[in-house]
Amino acid sequence: MALSHLKSSSSRSNLLKPLATAFSLRRPISTSTDPLTIETSVPFTAHKCDPPSRTVETNPQELLSFFRDMARMRRMEIAADSLYKAKLIRGFCHLYDGQEAVAVGMEAAITKKDSIITAYRDHCTFLGRGGTLLEVFSELMGRQAGCSHGKGGSMHFYKKDSGFYGGHGIVGAQVPLGCGLAFAHKYNKDDTVAFALYGDGAANQGQLFEALNISALWDLPAILVCENNHYGMGTAEWRAAKNPSYYKRGDYVPGVKTLDLGFSEEFSGHLPGDSFEYAFRAWLESVFLNEMKIVDGMDALAVKQACRFAKDYALKSGPIILEMDTYRYHGHSMSDPGSTYRTRDEISGVRQERDPVERIRKLILAHDLATEKELKDIEKELRKQVDDAIAQAKESPMPEPSELFTNVYVKGMGVEAYGADRKEVRAVLP
């Protein structure tokens, strides 16, 4: 009986040995930089050009960094939602969850010497440029440790040393500034570009077309990125735009021109023979943007591929538009429940089919770069990072009242601030 039990125990032990060995020998999370070739989720759609290849070169290390960065951004925005509801964040607050692939994919294609400027949904772009969670939460809560020293709040993040120029609250106003950054890059001949991000709601702004025109005239290395999340506040794109294909704006109104044979002498000298109409048509096609693309903005690899293509193009030929087809899970801002102009089924459908974090998770698991448990451990670690950053941010003091007068006027000008009756000098600004 004892011998039989011993044999039985021995047999079970032998059977378990291979299983134990398998667990002990299972390799850790991949840190390999060996190339992987991935195809984008859907093809690129191009206007007046050939689209980039769907085949994207990446590696295990990059895919895991994509997952980590996007999961950190997602957790950060969810925490910001809770802080706002607890009244620790005041004023405006626009969250980016759902759109993380744009920030992460763009960053993977460029360098910190390239410039990025965006609108008020700026938290994750700042984090992608190298900002810290402490700076994010401190700024959101109006504390001195914030990236703008607590004076900018949610809409005015800034990190000049990494080429991030905000964070702007006026709809569309950042686009002319972005084109100005592109002008600086061209003037300095530093082989870098400027990305100006805006939403579909800003795509109808007049200043955007003015900036686009001068950028095309001067061949500026400007990349205009329309983050089309399909709703400008609570208005669906099709209700606000006659042509919601933002990557080919300008072609939706017909026009008639009576061909005038009295071209200027300079232009006439470039005509091929007597074909005025041929030359005029060719000229029309060349004077404005020649290349524009629509990109799956929920696919970090597609964003990376498009941004890399756009940078190469802009350095050689001038401005280009990228339309990122993306989606935000939260409402426009914290006062918008986000469910009055779209159904909950629509939101959950996007989460199930196109969520950028889940897409990368599936790629990692499919290529056996990490296990489900290891990815969950990463998310657990990121939650702790976010919680720690919030705790530290709460300890940071509020700005001093005197900070109201700093960063407004040039220093040393002796500017005086008077009371309402202009008889008493209240302060001399530094």
C-alpha positions in Angstrom: 0.0 0.0 0.0 2.8 2.4 1.0 4.7 1.4 -2.1 1.7 1.9 -4.3 1.2 5.4 -2.8 4.9 6.1 -3.4 4.7 5.1 -7.0 1.5 7.2 -7.4 3.2 10.2 -5.9 6.3 9.7 -8.0 4.2 9.4 -11.1 2.4 12.7 -10.3 5.7 14.4 -9.6 7.1 13.3 -12.9 4.0 14.5 -14.7 4.3 17.9 -13.1 8.0 18.3 -13.8 7.6 19.4 -17.5 4.9 21.8 -16.4 7.0 23.3 -13.7 10.0 23.5 -16.1 7.8 25.3 -18.7 6.8 28.0 -16.1 10.4 28.4 -14.9 11.8 28.7 -18.4 9.1 31.0 -19.8 10.9 34.0 -21.1 10.2 37.4 -19.6 8.6 40.4 -21.4 10.5 40.9 -24.7 13.0 43.7 -24.8 14.1 42.7 -28.3 14.7 45.3 -31.0 14.5 42.8 -33.8 12.3 44.1 -36.6 8.7 43.2 -36.9 6.6 43.9 -40.0 2.9 44.8 -39.2 0.2 45.8 -41.6 -2.0 48.8 -40.6 -5.6 48.0 -39.7 -7.1 49.7 -42.8 -5.5 51.2 -45.9 -4.6 54.9 -46.1 -6.9 57.1 -48.2 -5.0 59.7 -50.2 -6.0 62.8 -52.1 -3.9 63.9 -55.1 -1.1 61.5 -54.2 -0.2 57.9 -53.7 -0.8 56.6 -50.2 2.0 55.3 -48.0 2.6 51.6 -47.7 0.4 49.7 -45.2 3.4 47.8 -44.1 5.0 49.3 -41.0 8.4 48.4 -39.5 8.4 48.1 -35.7 9.9 46.0 -33.0 8.8 44.3 -29.7 10.3 47.1 -27.6 8.4 49.8 -29.5 5.1 47.9 -29.3 5.5 47.4 -25.5 6.4 51.1 -25.2 3.2 52.0 -27.1 1.2 49.9 -24.7 2.8 51.4 -21.7 2.5 55.0 -22.9 -1.1 54.7 -24.0 -2.2 52.8 -20.9 -0.5 55.6 -18.8 -2.4 58.3 -20.7 -5.7 56.4 -20.4 -5.2 56.0 -16.6 -4.2 59.7 -16.3 -7.3 61.0 -18.0 -9.6 58.7 -16.0 -8.0 60.0 -12.8 -8.4 63.6 -14.0 -12.1 62.9 -14.5 -12.4 61.8 -10.8 -10.4 64.8 -9.6 -12.7 67.1 -11.5 -15.8 65.5 -10.0 -14.2 65.9 -6.6 -13.7 69.7 -7.3 -9.9 69.4 -7.1 -9.7 70.5 -10.7 -11.7 73.7 -11.6 -12.5 75.5 -14.8 -12.3 73.8 -18.2 -11.1 70.3 -18.6 -11.0 68.4 -21.9 -10.1 64.7 -21.8 -8.2 62.7 -24.5 -9.1 59.1 -23.7 -9.7 57.2 -26.9 -7.4 59.4 -29.0 -4.1 58.2 -27.4 -2.8 56.6 -30.6 -2.4 60.0 -32.2 -0.1 61.3 -29.6 1.9 58.1 -29.3 2.2 57.3 -33.0 3.2 60.9 -33.9 5.9 60.9 -31.3 7.3 57.7 -32.6 7.8 59.2 -36.1 9.6 62.5 -35.1 12.1 64.0 -32.7 11.9 66.5 -29.9 13.5 69.1 -32.2 10.3 69.0 -34.3 7.5 71.3 -32.9 4.0 70.4 -31.9 1.2 72.8 -31.1 -2.3 71.8 -30.3 -5.7 73.0 -28.9 -7.1 72.6 -25.4 -7.2 68.7 -25.4 -3.5 68.7 -24.6 -2.7 66.5 -21.6 -1.6 63.4 -23.5 0.4 65.4 -26.1 2.3 67.0 -23.3 3.0 63.6 -21.7 4.2 62.2 -25.0 6.6 65.1 -25.4 8.3 64.1 -22.1 6.2 65.8 -19.5 5.7 64.1 -16.1 2.6 62.9 -14.4 3.4 65.2 -11.5 3.5 68.2 -13.8 0.2 67.2 -15.3 -1.7 66.8 -12.1 -0.1 69.8 -10.5 -1.1 72.0 -13.4 -4.6 70.6 -13.5 -5.0 71.5 -9.8 -3.4 74.9 -10.2 -0.2 74.1 -8.2 3.3 75.5 -8.5 4.8 72.2 -9.6 2.7 72.3 -12.8 4.2 72.7 -16.2 2.9 76.3 -16.4 3.4 76.8 -12.6 -0.3 76.4 -11.9 -1.3 79.5 -14.0 -2.4 77.7 -17.2 -4.6 74.9 -16.1 -5.9 72.2 -18.3 -5.9 74.1 -21.6 -2.4 75.7 -21.4 0.2 73.0 -21.0 3.6 73.9 -22.3 7.1 72.4 -22.7 9.3 74.5 -24.9 12.5 72.5 -24.2 10.8 69.5 -25.9 9.2 71.5 -28.7 5.7 71.6 -27.3 4.1 75.0 -27.6 0.7 74.4 -26.0 -2.3 74.1 -25.2 -4.5 76.9 -26.7 -8.1 77.7 -25.7 -9.2 79.7 -28.8 -10.6 77.4 -31.4 -8.3 77.1 -34.4 -5.9 79.9 -33.2 -3.0 77.5 -32.7 -2.9 76.7 -36.5 -1.4 80.1 -37.6 1.0 79.8 -34.7 2.0 76.3 -35.9 2.6 77.7 -39.4 4.8 80.4 -37.8 6.8 77.6 -36.1 7.2 76.0 -39.5 8.5 79.3 -40.8 11.1 79.4 -38.0 12.2 75.9 -38.9 12.6 76.8 -42.5 14.4 80.1 -41.7 16.8 78.2 -39.4 17.4 75.5 -42.0 17.4 72.8 -39.2 15.6 70.1 -41.2 12.7 69.9 -38.7 8.9 70.4 -39.1 6.0 71.8 -37.2 2.8 69.8 -36.4 -0.3 71.9 -35.9 -3.2 69.9 -34.4 -6.8 70.9 -34.5 -10.2 69.2 -34.3 -13.0 68.8 -36.9 -14.8 71.6 -35.1 -12.0 74.0 -35.9 -11.6 72.8 -39.5 -14.1 75.5 -40.7 -12.2 78.4 -39.1 -11.1 81.1 -41.6 -7.7 81.5 -39.9 -6.9 77.9 -40.8 -7.3 78.6 -44.5 -5.3 81.8 -44.3 -2.4 80.0 -42.5 -2.6 77.2 -45.0 -2.4 79.6 -47.9 0.7 81.4 -46.7 2.3 78.1 -45.8 1.7 76.8 -49.3 3.0 80.0 -50.9 6.2 79.8 -48.9 6.6 76.0 -48.9 6.7 75.9 -45.2 7.4 72.5 -43.4 4.0 72.6 -41.8 1.9 69.4 -41.1 -1.7 70.2 -40.3 -3.2 67.4 -38.3 -7.0 67.3 -38.1 -7.9 65.0 -35.1 -11.4 64.2 -36.4 -13.3 62.7 -33.5 -16.5 63.3 -35.4 -18.1 65.7 -33.0 -17.3 69.4 -32.6 -18.6 69.8 -29.0 -22.1 68.2 -29.5 -22.4 68.8 -33.2 -21.8 65.9 -35.6 -19.3 66.6 -38.4 -21.9 66.2 -41.1 -24.1 68.9 -39.6 -21.2 71.4 -39.5 -19.2 70.8 -42.7 -20.5 70.5 -46.2 -17.5 68.3 -46.9 -16.4 66.4 -43.8 -13.5 64.9 -45.7 -11.1 67.3 -44.0 -8.1 65.9 -45.8 -9.3 67.3 -49.1 -10.9 70.6 -48.1 -11.2 73.2 -50.8 -12.5 71.0 -53.5 -16.2 70.9 -52.5 -17.4 74.2 -54.1 -17.6 74.3 -57.9 -16.2 77.3 -59.8 -16.0 78.7 -63.3 -13.2 80.8 -64.7 -13.1 82.5 -68.0 -9.7 81.8 -69.3 -7.9 85.1 -69.7 -5.1 85.0 -72.3 -3.6 88.1 -70.8 -1.4 86.3 -68.3 1.5 88.1 -66.7 4.7 88.0 -68.7 6.4 85.9 -65.9 3.6 83.3 -66.0 3.3 83.3 -69.9 7.0 82.4 -70.1 6.4 79.1 -68.5 3.6 78.0 -70.8 4.2 74.9 -73.0 3.6 76.2 -76.4 0.2 77.6 -77.0 -1.6 75.4 -74.5 -2.8 78.1 -72.1 -5.6 75.9 -70.7 -3.2 73.0 -70.0 -0.7 75.2 -68.3 -3.4 77.0 -66.2 -4.8 73.7 -65.0 -1.4 72.5 -64.1 -0.7 75.7 -62.3 -3.9 75.4 -60.3 -3.0 72.0 -59.2 0.5 73.0 -58.0 -0.1 76.3 -56.1 -1.9 74.7 -53.1 -1.5 71.5 -51.2 -0.6 68.6 -53.4 -0.8 65.8 -50.8 -3.4 65.1 -48.2 -4.2 61.8 -46.3 -6.7 60.3 -44.0 -5.3 58.0 -41.3 -6.8 55.5 -38.9 -6.2 57.6 -35.8 -7.0 54.6 -33.5 -4.0 52.7 -34.9 -0.7 53.9 -33.4 1.3 52.2 -36.2 -0.7 53.8 -38.9 -0.2 57.2 -37.2 3.5 56.6 -37.0 3.7 55.6 -40.7 1.7 58.7 -41.8 3.6 61.1 -39.7 6.9 59.8 -40.9 5.7 60.1 -44.5 4.4 63.6 -43.8 7.6 64.8 -42.3 9.7 63.6 -45.3 7.2 65.3 -47.7 7.0 68.6 -45.8 10.8 69.0 -45.7 10.9 68.6 -49.5 7.7 70.2 -50.7 5.9 72.2 -48.1 2.6 71.8 -46.2 0.5 68.7 -46.0 -2.8 67.8 -44.2 -3.3 64.6 -42.2 -6.8 63.7 -41.1 -6.8 61.3 -38.1 -10.0 59.4 -37.9 -10.3 59.0 -34.1 -12.8 59.1 -31.3 -13.2 60.5 -27.8 -14.9 58.5 -25.1 -15.7 61.4 -22.8 -17.8 64.3 -23.7 -16.4 67.5 -25.2 -15.6 68.8 -21.7 -16.6 67.9 -18.2 -19.9 69.7 -18.5 -20.9 67.5 -21.4 -22.1 64.0 -20.5 -21.3 62.9 -24.1 -24.5 60.9 -24.5 -27.1 63.4 -25.6 -25.9 63.6 -29.2 -24.7 60.0 -29.6 -25.8 56.7 -28.3 -24.1 54.6 -25.7 -24.1 51.7 -28.2 -22.0 53.9 -30.5 -19.4 54.6 -27.8 -19.3 50.9 -26.6 -19.0 49.8 -30.3 -15.9 51.9 -30.8 -14.4 50.6 -27.6 -14.9 47.0 -28.7 -13.8 47.3 -32.3 -11.2 50.1 -32.4 -9.8 50.9 -29.0 -6.1 51.9 -29.5 -4.9 50.3 -26.3 -6.6 47.0 -26.9 -5.3 46.9 -30.5 -1.7 47.1 -29.2 -2.5 44.6 -26.5 -3.8 42.1 -29.1 -0.6 42.6 -31.2 1.6 42.0 -28.3 -0.2 38.8 -27.3 -0.4 37.6 -30.9 3.4 37.9 -31.3 4.0 36.3 -27.8 5.9 39.4 -26.6 4.2 39.3 -23.2 1.5 37.4 -21.4 -1.9 38.8 -20.4 -0.8 38.8 -16.7 2.3 40.7 -17.5 0.3 43.4 -19.3 -2.1 43.6 -16.4 0.9 44.0 -14.0 2.1 46.9 -16.2 -1.3 48.5 -15.9 -1.3 48.0 -12.1 2.1 49.6 -11.9 0.9 52.6 -14.0 -2.1 53.0 -11.7 0.3 53.3 -8.8 2.4 55.9 -10.7 -0.7 58.0 -11.3 -1.9 57.7 -7.6 1.6 58.7 -6.4 1.7 61.7 -8.7 -1.7 62.9 -7.5 -0.6 62.6 -3.9 2.6 64.6 -4.7 0.6 67.2 -6.6 -1.7 67.8 -3.7 1.3 68.6 -1.6 2.5 71.3 -4.0 1.6 74.8 -2.9 -0.7 77.2 -4.8 1.0 80.0 -6.7 1.7 83.2 -4.8 -0.8 86.1 -5.5 2.1 88.1 -6.9 2.3 85.5 -9.7 -0.7 87.2 -11.3 1.6 89.9 -12.6 4.4 87.7 -13.9 4.8 86.4 -17.5 2.6 89.2 -18.7 4.8 92.1 -19.6 8.5 92.4 -20.5 10.6 92.6 -17.3 12.2 95.9 -16.2 9.8 98.2 -18.0 8.5 99.8 -14.8 4.9 99.2 -15.6 2.6 100.5 -12.9 -0.8 99.0 -12.0 -3.4 101.5 -10.7 -6.8 101.2 -8.9 -10.1 101.9 -10.6 -9.8 105.6 -9.9 -6.3 105.8 -11.3 -5.1 107.8 -8.3 -3.4 105.1 -6.3 -0.5 103.0 -7.6 -1.4 99.4 -6.5 1.7 97.7 -7.8 4.8 98.1 -9.9 5.1 95.1 -12.1 8.5 93.3 -12.2 
